[in-house]
Amino acid sequence: MDEGDIPWKGVPSASDAWPFALDIAKFEARRAVGQMARNLLGIYGHYAATHETPPANITLLYARAAKYHSEMTNQVLKELVAEARAGGASWSEIGAALDVGATAAQKRFGKGLTGDEVTQLQKEAFVVLHSEYMEFTRDEETEYLLESVDGATPAERVFYAFARIKQAHEQFEALSEEIDSNVDAHLIAGTLIKIRDIMFSLLSALLADPEQWEAVSSWSAAPVTAAESNYFTPAAYLYWSMQQVILANDYIIEALAESKTDFGATLRLYLEAKQVIDQIMFVMMRDDIHAILPRVTEDGEPLGGG
């Protein structure tokens, strides 16, 4: 043990009880870091059979999650300052909120957001608006989409959709291996068409029916232990995954539109769509997502009658 090291006397980070803190802000920070750690474990779960495994000391996984959280918190702060400025807040007001002077606040945030950061915010706003529209609207297009899943319960649609997301991910992985050795525009376009068809089935299974959104928001089965309630928010991750499908579908439609004229744009949009599907896959590998699906009930009975 190095000089300055002391025996650990706190709650282990891998424990469900770890988020508890004497300060509410620290509690929320630990909860956010713990959720990110569970996402990382999902990534390792997906890649365990191929090339990457979690560190032997699981606390280091939480340390990595804390690093990611710190980076994203800084980005969120930057966005909040930009929103405050757009709403008319002065640098003095912003400085007061951040416990710094007006000059220091302006020096740190005065350049505003980059073009890429603004574009990302616009994409997020598009997804939110689109999902809100689909949540409360059922029109002729909705009825057409729902024909392919007619009679399926919301839980059955989620199982079906997750299987289709896995298929899309496999298509992306296979194409990525091909691209590494041979970048072929026709190959990319052909694969994108296959993935577009998968996205269409996801739109019908998950997104087209407002009742599906309502069902997902109500899936709040009780955690097994009291401490597990610190992290048990699987419905939030299912909802997030459903929204990500909207974004992936938009990227694929754009990529196909560009495929005949701008190969560079097609490749960029393909990579964007792949990243979205990758993230959905990682979330699907979370233990709490796996745990909730068999516990979703229909008419009081577990799905499948088990």
Phi, psi and omega in degrees: 000128182288160176299132182099340177285143177228155176301138182288127182243001181269181176288132179301139183298331182284352180282144175298338182276353186305322184301335183305133179212159179288339181248131183297325179294320178293322176302312181294323179295316179296320178298316180296317179295318179296322177295319178296321178299322178291327173294319177297322177295327174297319177297313179296324178298323180288322186263001185304325183279355184247289190214346187232137179230156180292159179297150180300321176269104187298337178299330179292331174294319177293325177296319177295319178299321179295323178296313178300317181298319179297317180297316181289327177297319177298321179293317179297320178299318179299318179293320180296321177296318179297320178294319179297318178297319179296333178272005174099006180291139178276165177293331176295317179294318179295316178301318180297321179294330183260007180061037174225171178283166180299319181296317180295320179296316181292323179296321182282321189243003188296335180285346178074196182273150176282168178300319179295322180293321177295318179300318179296319177298321179295321178296317179298318180295321177300313181297316181297314180296319181294318181292323177295321177297315182290333181292329187244007185234134175225102184244193182298321179296321178300314181299321179295315180298323186285349180301328183286344179237028183302128178089348180283141177284162176305320180295318179296324178295322179295316177301315179298315182296319180297323177295321180290323176299319177299320178297317178298318179298319179296322177297316178297316181297316180296319180293322179300320178296322178293318182297325180302330182251337184202104179279107185237120183298319181293322179296315180297315181298317180297318179292321179297325177296318177298316181291325177301318179296322177295318179298325178298318179292328177291321178301320181286322184284323188251319198254334191286334187257118178305330180296331179293318178297318179297320180295316181298318182293340181266354181282094182225050179306145184293142175295159182291319179238162179297319181295329180297337180297343176300329185240352192282087177225051185298328180299325179297322181283328173295317179297316178300317180297320178298320179292323180296329177300321178301315182294316180298318179297320179296317178298318183292318177299317178297317182298317179294324178295327181274345191298336182272344186234329187224093183294323180299316179294322178300314181296319180297315181292324175301314181295323177297313180296320179299318180298321179296312180296322176303314183294322176299317179300317181298317180294322178299335181276356178298141180300322183288333175290315176300325184289324186285326188300315177291343183267352176293129183247152175238121182054036175084356180247143177303148180304131180087359177080007182272000000 
